[in-house]
């Protein structure tokens, strides 16, 4: 009798107890994500900033060095936040991840001049946060910079003149 009551109580307890992490947005997990994000922002702010007068090559080197220093902490944060977002559908996490995609896209757009990669990151931001006006406007900007328009090209071509003729190669 005692054995069957204990078994019954155990069965009821297992049925009532949650089977895993929460699948709904919740404040304790969101607070932990927010706290981690504040740490990421602090680390990012502490990184070396290139002077305005440095060459593009030096800007790229500083950017890559900063990314290298932040990578382990940053990747862990993004993985944790993405898992929380996918599990709970919390739009706050989606907006935060989209913001990070935009920040990376901006670096690809302005420093690295990798327009295709920037557009891909901005598009990922839109998937995470549909209707994000910043991502939409940045896609348009990156598309404009991606190719030189025929009008702009014609203007450059008209303004060019040949100063020095190349010497003919001796055969």
C-alpha angles and dihedrals in degrees: 000000000000090000093054093047091050090048091048092050091048091051092049092047091052092049093050098041116088113256097219145339117332117279094203127075109270136184100231093058093039090052090053091049091048092049091050090049091053087054091051090051091050091050091046092050091051093058123105114273119212116240116248091246098055122111122258089251091057091047090054092048092051091047093050092045091051091049091050091054094048098039102096094047093039096049092049090050094048092047092050093046093046091050090051091047094048092046098045106021089225105174090208089065090047091053092048093050090046090052090054091049089053092050090052091044090053090054091051090047102045107026106025098031090220098145097173092054091046091052090049091052093047089049090052088052089055091051090053095042111021112205094027102158094199092056092046094051092045091052088055091048093049091048089053093050094043095077133020109244118239090243092055091044091051090052092052092046093051092050094050123093133178111251101174127024114225112245115253113250115249112237 
